[in-house]
Amino acid sequence: MVAGLPGDLIIKGRDPFTAFADFFKSGDINMGNLETSVASGGKPLNKPYVFRAAPAVVPVLKRYFHAMSLANNHSGDYGQGALKETFHNLKKGGLSYFGAGYNLNEAHTPLIIERKGFRIALLGYNEFFPRQFEAGANMPGVAWSSEDEQVVADIKRTIKQDNPDIVITYMHWGWEDEPLPCERQKMMARKMIDAGATVVIGSHPHVLQTVEYYNGGLIVYSLGNFVFDEYDDDAGRTGWLLRLNFDRKGLLNWDTIVSYIDPKTGFPYPKLDMKSPCGNRQSYEIASCTAGKPLKE
């Protein structure tokens, strides 16, 4: 969330990602959830929290990320005009996005990224209100996931048409401040894995949630907060950086690095001495590891 205090500090020349720079440099593809519009225009909607970041944040995001999911409940906070401006600003800055678009079809179209001979398909979905952010046939907005059949169809169509080696779905779901996923999250995640998704990654609860393997796929229900200045408790200030390592057979191994937000800035810092979940294809068990070293091929 690079609006609010973090956004103000970025405009003043500060960089919220400096403490994690080495980890981002080691990634072939870095992606995250962009929890704000990025625009200078628009009017705030009548909702409890509204976020809008200045276009000046885009070069900082581009420095670290290859793609951002816009499928969340804040991309449309300043209306459709600001959302379209967000698309324009990200494209102008060379930063790819997924989970939203100028119309329904574009919002549900995967972002395909190729690295080292791998084709990775990224799909993003929101299912937390307001639903007015949902894209229409000829209306900009985000991809909505409450129609399970549509999501399953998107994944199957992506596999058939785009022939990806890896399919990752990035979900914005679940109840805020709940440390456990609800039944809806678990049911939907398993449907996506059954449809062919390799990994399901979640955001929105603003706290960490559990991790599980299901039918050969990895589900990380919530990564918690990363850059954010709205929380004053440890749970709301703690997140994970998730690292995924793939080979031709799929997910080889993965780990998480604990991040903790400085309340004075909203910026995250790694806690390399803290254990957090990790795993590999050989065991398909969730282990607890102290992260910090690069994953091995």
Secondary structure, DSSP 8 states (H G I E B T S, - for coil): --SHHHHHHHHTT--TTGGGHHHHHT-SS-EEE--SEE-S-----SSS---EE-GGGHHHHHHH-SEEE--SSSTTTTHHHHHHHHHHHHHHTT-EEESEESSHHHHTS-EEEEETTEEEEEEEEE-SS-GGGB-BTTB-EE-B-SSHHHHHHHHHHHHHHH--SEEEEEEE-S-TT-SS--HHHHHHHHHHHHHT-SEEEEE-SSSB--EEEETTEEEE--BB-SS--S--SHHHHEEEEEEEEEETTEEEEEEEEEEEE-TTT--EEE-TTSEEEEEETTT---EEEE--S----
